[in-house]
Amino acid sequence: MYLYNKLRTGTYVHGKFTSFKVYEPKERTIEKAPYIDRIVHRWLVDNFLQPYYIPSFIKTTYACIKGRRNT
């Protein structure tokens, strides 16, 4: 309910990223959003952005697209 109420009332604010380094296969800095923000991101992508982007992809694009299989 917390997240739903924040989104419904327009009071949701994205949290701060956590930074950490990994060293394999090479050194790089990773910035990770809080878990609740990743839930909001998936909701936005799945419900609002995909309908616009998926039709613009070439027909042989299969990665992570529901209903497309490389058989």
BELNORDA-V385761 format. One record per backbone hydrogen bond with DSSP energy under -1.0 kcal/mol. NH is the residue of the N-H (numbers start at 1). CO is the residue of the C=O. E is the energy in kcal/mol with one decimal. If there is no record, write none. Layout:
nh co e
NH CO E
NH CO E
This chain:
nh co e
5 1 -2.9
6 2 -2.2
7 3 -2.6
8 4 -2.7
9 5 -2.3
11 6 -1.8
12 6 -1.2
18 32 -2.9
20 30 -2.1
22 28 -2.4
28 22 -2.2
30 20 -3.6
32 18 -3.1
38 34 -1.6
39 35 -1.6
40 36 -1.7
41 37 -2.3
42 38 -2.2
43 39 -2.1
44 40 -2.5
45 41 -2.6
46 42 -3.0
47 43 -2.0
48 44 -2.2
49 44 -1.6
50 45 -2.7
52 49 -1.4
53 49 -2.0
54 50 -2.4
56 53 -1.4
57 54 -1.6
61 58 -1.7
65 62 -1.9
68 65 -1.9
71 69 -1.1
